[in-house]
Amino acid sequence: MKRVVIVISSLLLLAGCWDRRELKEIGIVSAVGIDKDIDTGEFLFTSQVLNPSALKPEAGGTGSPVKLITTKGDTVYKAIRNTHQEFDRKNFYAHNRVIIISEQLAREGILPILDGITRGREARGYIWLCVTKDSQARDILDVKQQGIEKVQANYLESILENQKLNFDVAVIKLNDYYKKSLKGGIDPVIGVLKMIVGSGDASQQVKLSGGAVIKNDKLVGFLNETEARGYNWIIGEVNSGVLTLPSLLEEEKLVSIEIREARSNIKPEIKGNEISFNVEIKTSGALVEQQGEGTLKTRKEQYDYLNQLEKELEKKIEQEINNVIEKAQKDLKADIFGFGNALNKKNPKKWKEVKDKWMEDQFSNAAVKVKVKADIGTRELLKEPLKMKD
């Protein structure tokens, strides 16, 4: 909300290019969605345009804070231009937050869709790129979000930025997608937006969940949240998050470990024609919740308990990593971890030799050894769980 007011105020103060009259003639686009008309095969381009009057409660503004404009075209750029025939303002895209592409279109190819947006200078490289799952892009933009933000695009931007606090999802910005898609040696994973059934007054909600795997610029499958977490461990995108483990003090109870730091290292090994990889993870965290009741009376008991928790944590992380590696190698056949990239850095000559058959042969058959070292701080360990007095 604050950002929207600043943007509008800044535009009012600009001289030369924009004056008050011109501001009234432009529509500030906060998000776009691209779908496909299943009947005609045309592109459906949806712009989420801000309604400034509805964003000023002090001026008694009413109505929806945004307006959705959907137009058709046999190309994306044509669909963008056709908004001039159906909307009374010229769309201004410099403050766009996110591009959403429907699952159907993503399976056909993403770069051709982005070409019509970026070549026409309708998008900046720092915005978020997402695909939908089991819904249309326009439907995602049409949901009345359940957060504090009045503008859906700001809500989407916030949950995408919150990935640094939640390692169960994968996200990517436009520039990074270009780099991974065009560089070779790594396949991108894009953020996934899906609609879920809400509760109370909100019949529908939008959730960021898992990740979408892109191979040769086409969507080939999805990662669930556990798989996305394993993926983030490998690529070194774990900044914070919470893992639950069975309590060692009481059956059917849990403990929560907050991950506070993590590092990843991918090491290729070459022996003759055999290529393998070692994935090393080092992580530290804190015991932030303990459901099981019990007392650790001595330092040795605390130390032993801590060691057991660390081993359980290492085992869980290794399992999640191994599961997503198996899915990538056997089901998706997509190198989402950048193993090819790591091989190229270590031995460019070997990479040049195998890159043409990397996905079909070398990557899918490469042995991967995972080693995790976890450290859990002791400060919170000394606190006993809350319990009723006898």
Salt bridges, closest charged atoms under 4 A:
GLU25 OE2 - ARG21 NH1 3.24
ASP37 OD2 - LYS72 NZ 2.72
GLU103 OE2 - ARG107 NH2 3.21
GLU108 OE2 - LYS36 NZ 3.16
ASP115 OD1 - ARG119 NH2 2.84
ASP142 OD1 - LYS144 NZ 3.93
GLU149 OE2 - ARG3 NH2 3.72
GLU157 OE1 - ARG3 NH1 2.88
GLU157 OE1 - ARG97 NE 3.58
ASP168 OD1 - ARG229 NH1 2.75
GLU225 OE2 - LYS207 NZ 3.19
GLU227 OE1 - LYS327 NZ 2.93
GLU258 OE1 - ARG260 NH2 3.00
GLU280 OE2 - LYS267 NZ 3.57
ASP304 OD2 - LYS300 NZ 2.74
GLU312 OE2 - LYS315 NZ 3.59
GLU320 OE2 - ARG229 NH2 2.47
GLU353 OE2 - LYS350 NZ 3.34
GLU380 OE2 - ARG379 NH1 2.59
GLU380 OE1 - LYS383 NZ 3.43
